[in-house]
Amino acid sequence: MADAHLLMLDATLAQVREARDSAEHAGLMPLASALRQHAPYLIRQLRSTLPGPLAAQSAAVLDRAARTFTLAPPPEDQAASVLLDQWLEHGARLTEMTRSLDHGLIDRPAPAPAAPPGLPQPPSGPASPSPNSPPLSRHHR
């Protein structure tokens, strides 16, 4: 279950980066909603799995992240930029902490950022057939 929340948080943070890089901040409410949906689950998960000596320091980081993800987006663009920066900062910390404590997630890096609008997505599969793949069948007349 943490996998799904982590992947969704990664995807949402990619959208936050795009919003931060653009001059328009019109789509902040859906981003805030997605962050409120996935970040609290990961925060609860981390709180229940933190090792003892790190708990106090990490708990403070998680408290700040929880407060940040509950803030409503402000109407002014300048203040929205500050909030986007906070979302990115605390989101990155949250995903790093989750990956560092869940060894199954360490091998799966965060997804690559989406291609800028207007550019095609890079191919996801190999460019040529594998040497181990069977030859293509040929039909004879």
Order of alpha helices (4+ residues) and beta strands (2+ residues): alpha-alpha-alpha-alpha-alpha
